[in-house]
């Protein structure tokens, strides 16, 4: 399975901001691209350059390859309605994203690994596909054998108000439920979706 490797916070410096909201990210102290000429690379970007940058932010945040993101856009466009809202809804409905938002993992890449290794259950059944789409009413939980993993055990103790409003998980619980579809107002990760749609609509 294709995945991103290497220093993740170097990607933040390349994009100009921390896309995971980590206060200790190197992009906070050094808000310029890596490399010896990094501080001199900030130039005014073209419209295409801005659209590309926003698309890369979304792709890196969710840990997807280019083909996966492009296919997600195609699906969102076919659904009808507002394309950018559909696009973000599909990304946030992925099982790895839901696992991360519920606090079972401390990063999107860690959530993807938990799912791939069979630690997560959907409605009581093991699912090992990070791209699995969670819909309202579905319950997402941690397998019994996996509940002693330190990252999971620490994550479930986070206050329930840390969970987005379209998800419901009580503090200390190893399972939660999607209560409604994610929308642009309730998704924690904010992106310039108009720029992303513009990039793929060229």
N, C-alpha and C positions, 0 to 999 in steps of 0.2 A: 504494500500500500504506500503510495507516495505521501510524503509529509515534509514539513519544513524542518531543517536542522540548522545548527549553528547558534550563535549568540542572538537571543531574541531582542534584547534591548538595543542592540546595534541597529535593528530594523526601526526601532522608535527614533533613534537619532537620524536615520536616513529620511524618515517621514516627517520629522520636525516636532514631534510631540509623543508623549507616552500614550499608547492606545489601549493599555490595560489598566490605567489608573493607579499604578504603583508609585508611591511617594519617593521610593529610593531608586527610581529609574535613572539611568545615566543621562537621558535626554533632558532631565530637569536641570542638572548642573551644566551640561554641555549641549545646548539646543542648536547644534549644527551637525552636518553629516560627518561620519568618521573618516579618518585619513588626514594626511598632513596638510592638504589643501581644503579641508572641510569648511573652515571659517570663511573662506572666500568664494564659496559655491552658491550662496544665497542670491539668486537673481530673480527678477520679475518673471513669473511663469506665464505662458500662453494659456488660452482657454483649454486647449488639449492637455497641457501640462497639469493644470489644476484638476481636471476631470480624472486624469490618470492617478494623481496623488490620492484623491478621495477614494478611488476604486481600490488602490493598494492598501489603504487604511482598513477598509472593510475586509478585504481578502486576508490580510495578516491577522486582524483581530479574531476572525473565526477560524483561522488556520486552514484555509482551503487552497487548493490548487486552482489555477486559472480556469481550467475546463469545468470544474465543479461550480465555480461562481457564475460562469457564463451560462451553464445549464439551469442554474437557479433563476437567473434573470429571464431566460426563455420561458420557464414555467410560470413565473410571476406575470409575464406579459400575456400569456394565454389565458390566465384566470379571469381577465376582465376587471373592471374597476380601476383603482389607483395603483399603478404599477409599482411605485416606490414603496407604498405601504405593504403590498403583497410580497415584495422582495424581502423586506426586513422581517416580515412575519414568518416567511419560510425559513430564513436563517435562524431566527430565535426559536423556532419549533423543532430544530434538530435535537436529537437526543443528547449529543455532547453539550450543546448550549444550555439545555434545560438542566443537565447534571451540574454544570458550572453555576448557573444562576441559583440553584437550590442550595449551594454551599457545600456540596459533596466533594468538590475539587477546588484547589486554590488557583487554577488557571485553566484556560480553554484547552490547552494541549494536554494537561493532566486529566481533564474530563474525557477527552478523546481516548486517552489510554485506558482509563477505567472502563469505558464502554467496550473498547476493542478486546479487552482481556476478560470480558464476561462478568464484571462485577455488578452490573446494573440490571434491574428488572423493570419491565413495563407490564402493568396489570398482573404481576406475579410471575411473568415468564421472562427468562433471560433473553436479552437482545444485545448483540455484539456489533451492530452497525451504527456508527456515529451519525450517519445521515438519516436514520430512522425518524420519521416525522411524528411528533407527539401532538395529539389533538385534545381539545377540551374534554374533561371527564376521565382522561387516562391518568393512572397512578404510576409514578416513577419512584423506585426505591432501590436500596442497596441490598445485595444478596446477603443472607445470614452469615455466610463464611467470610465475608469481606468487611464486616462492621468493625473489626478491630484494627483495620488499617489506620495509622495515626492521622493521616490527612483527613480521612472521612470522619473519624471520631471527634477530631477538633472542629471540623466544619459544621457538624450538626448542632454544636452548642452555640453557634452564632444566633443572635436574636432574630426572631421571625420577621421583623420589619426590614431586615436586610434582603429579603426575598422580594422580587418584583411583584406587583399587585395581580398579575395574571397567573401567578403560581401561589400555592398554599402549602406551607410546611411549618409545623409547630416546632418550637425550639426543642432540641433533643431527639426529634423524630427522624427515623431513617427512611422515611418515604414522604412524598408530597404529591399534590395533584395539580394539573393544569386546569384552572377554572374558567379561563377565557382565552381568546386569541391575543397574542401580543400585537400592539400597535405602536405607531411612531411616538406617542406620548408616554407610553409605559415602559418602553425598552430602555434599559440603562445606558447602552452604548449609543451615543449620538453621532451620526454621520451625515454628510451632505449628500443625501440620497439623490437629489436632483442632478448633481454632478455625475454620480455613478450611472444613473439612467441615461444621461446625455452621452457618456462615454460609450455605452453599449448600443446606443441608438444611432451612432454615426453611420 
